[in-house]
Amino acid sequence: MFTGIVEELGRVASLEKHASGARLSIACSEVLGDSIIGSSIAVNGVCLTAVELRPDGFAADLAPETLLRTNLEDLRPGDPVNLERPVTPVTRLGGHIVQGHVDGTGVLESLQPLGDGNWELAVRVPDELERFFVFKGSICLDGISLTIAAIEGPRIRIAIIPHTYEATNLSARKPGDRINVECDILAKHVDRLMKPYTISN
């Protein structure tokens, strides 16, 4: 489990695509501190398993399902990526409960400066995920725990504070980029539990 509080901004070293799946290598340092082979590390909000550790980074294998549902196949060497290790029982839950199980990808429509280092992010989310979002609710975009400021149909708007902009890969994003989206797990459970009681027209 993760919290969506990015620990380190890593860089893509390589992405080797295979007939089925791929291997992603990341250059980083901080998240390696207590990692071992088999450790989970979230990369842009995607929970991956470290299968190779080096003094300057790690590598993880990407399953076909991961490539299908996330934006990891879009990565190129040098691209910045948000990294986070799983929480421990004594870690403060600074964001919200994040599983690292991406539900789909949205499209960044705009990233507008608001002044004093603040920004407004607008993302168009997949139609099938709209029902999981609420005003002032939590959302995880590329592994960043964020709060929804406005919902306009399939478009959500989010206020970005200076620290988040500077400490994550948002500063490198541009309109048209695909963004990993993980909905709040509580919303997904409520939706599932309520389905038997939903009256269809």
C-alpha positions in Angstrom: 0.0 0.0 0.0 1.2 3.5 -0.8 0.1 7.0 0.2 0.6 9.0 -3.0 3.3 11.2 -1.4 6.2 11.1 -3.9 9.5 10.3 -2.3 11.9 10.8 -5.2 11.9 11.9 -8.8 13.8 9.2 -10.7 14.7 9.0 -14.4 14.1 6.3 -17.0 17.3 4.6 -17.8 15.8 2.2 -20.4 12.6 0.5 -21.5 13.2 -2.8 -23.3 10.0 -4.0 -25.0 9.6 -7.8 -25.6 7.2 -9.8 -27.5 5.1 -10.0 -24.4 5.7 -7.3 -21.7 8.8 -5.2 -21.2 11.6 -4.4 -18.7 11.9 -0.9 -17.2 15.1 0.4 -15.7 15.0 3.4 -13.4 17.9 5.6 -12.2 17.4 6.7 -8.6 18.9 6.6 -5.2 16.6 7.4 -2.2 14.0 4.6 -2.7 16.9 2.0 -2.8 17.7 2.5 0.8 15.9 -0.5 2.3 14.8 -2.2 -1.0 15.7 -5.8 -1.8 15.0 -8.0 -4.8 11.2 -8.5 -4.7 10.4 -5.1 -3.1 7.5 -3.1 -4.4 8.2 0.4 -5.7 5.5 2.6 -7.2 6.6 4.2 -10.5 4.1 6.9 -11.7 1.6 5.3 -9.4 2.1 1.8 -10.8 3.1 -0.9 -8.2 6.1 -2.7 -9.7 8.4 -5.4 -8.3 12.1 -4.8 -8.3 13.8 -7.7 -10.0 17.2 -6.2 -10.3 19.0 -3.7 -7.9 22.0 -1.6 -8.8 23.8 1.1 -6.8 22.2 3.7 -9.1 18.8 2.2 -9.7 16.6 -0.8 -10.2 14.7 -2.7 -12.9 11.2 -4.1 -13.0 9.3 -6.3 -15.5 6.1 -5.0 -17.0 3.3 -7.5 -17.7 1.1 -7.1 -20.8 -1.7 -6.0 -18.5 0.5 -3.2 -17.0 1.3 -1.9 -20.5 -2.4 -2.0 -21.5 -3.7 0.0 -18.5 -0.9 2.5 -17.8 1.2 5.0 -19.5 4.5 3.2 -18.8 5.0 2.1 -22.4 5.1 5.9 -23.3 8.3 6.4 -21.3 11.6 7.2 -22.9 15.1 7.3 -21.5 15.6 10.5 -19.5 11.9 10.9 -18.6 11.2 11.9 -15.0 9.1 9.4 -13.0 7.5 9.7 -9.5 8.8 7.1 -7.1 7.4 5.9 -3.8 8.1 2.9 -1.5 5.2 1.1 0.3 4.2 2.5 3.7 5.2 0.8 6.9 2.9 0.4 10.0 4.6 3.5 11.6 4.4 5.8 8.6 2.1 8.8 8.7 -0.6 8.5 6.0 0.1 11.8 4.4 -2.0 11.3 1.3 -4.7 8.6 0.9 -4.8 4.9 0.5 -3.2 4.1 -2.8 -2.8 0.5 -4.1 -0.6 1.1 -7.1 -3.3 -0.7 -9.2 -4.0 1.8 -12.0 -7.6 1.9 -13.3 -6.8 3.5 -16.6 -5.2 6.6 -18.2 -6.5 10.1 -18.6 -5.3 12.8 -20.9 -3.8 16.0 -19.6 -5.7 18.9 -21.2 -4.0 21.8 -19.6 -1.6 22.9 -16.9 -2.1 26.6 -16.2 -0.1 28.8 -13.8 -2.2 30.6 -11.2 0.6 32.7 -9.7 3.0 32.4 -6.8 4.0 28.9 -8.0 0.5 27.5 -7.9 -1.0 25.7 -10.9 -4.3 24.3 -12.1 -4.3 20.9 -13.7 -7.2 19.7 -16.0 -7.4 16.0 -16.9 -10.0 14.3 -19.1 -10.7 10.9 -17.4 -12.1 7.7 -19.0 -16.0 7.7 -19.1 -16.1 4.4 -17.1 -14.3 6.0 -14.2 -16.3 9.2 -13.8 -18.7 7.8 -11.2 -15.8 7.3 -8.7 -14.9 11.0 -8.4 -16.4 13.5 -6.0 -15.8 17.2 -5.3 -13.0 17.4 -2.7 -12.4 13.7 -3.0 -9.1 12.0 -3.5 -7.5 10.9 -6.8 -4.1 9.5 -7.6 -2.5 10.8 -10.8 0.8 9.3 -11.8 1.3 8.2 -8.2 0.5 11.7 -6.7 -2.2 11.9 -4.1 -4.3 14.9 -5.1 -7.7 16.5 -4.2 -10.3 17.2 -6.9 -11.2 20.9 -7.0 -13.9 20.7 -9.7 -15.7 18.1 -11.8 -17.0 19.0 -15.3 -18.3 15.8 -16.8 -15.3 13.8 -17.9 -12.9 16.6 -17.0 -11.5 17.1 -13.5 -9.6 20.1 -12.2 -7.0 20.0 -9.5 -5.1 22.7 -7.7 -1.4 22.0 -7.6 0.7 23.7 -4.8 4.3 24.7 -5.5 5.9 21.8 -3.6 3.9 19.2 -5.6 4.8 20.9 -8.9 8.5 21.0 -8.0 8.9 17.6 -6.4 7.1 15.5 -9.0 7.1 15.0 -12.8 4.2 17.5 -13.3 6.7 20.2 -14.4 7.6 18.0 -17.4 4.0 17.3 -18.4 2.4 18.8 -21.5 -1.1 18.8 -23.0 -1.9 15.4 -24.7 0.2 13.4 -22.3 -1.4 10.2 -20.9 -1.7 10.2 -17.1 -2.1 7.2 -14.9 -5.4 7.3 -12.9 -6.2 5.3 -9.8 -9.6 5.9 -8.2 -10.1 6.0 -4.5 -10.4 2.3 -3.4 -13.2 3.3 -1.0 -15.3 4.7 -3.8 -14.8 1.4 -5.8 -15.9 -0.7 -2.9 -19.0 1.4 -2.3 -19.9 1.2 -6.0 -19.6 -2.6 -5.9 -21.7 -3.0 -2.8 -24.4 -0.7 -4.0 -24.9 -2.3 -7.4 -27.5 -4.9 -6.3 -29.6 -2.0 -4.9 -29.3 0.2 -8.0 -32.6 0.5 -9.9 -32.1 0.5 -13.7 -34.4 2.4 -15.9 
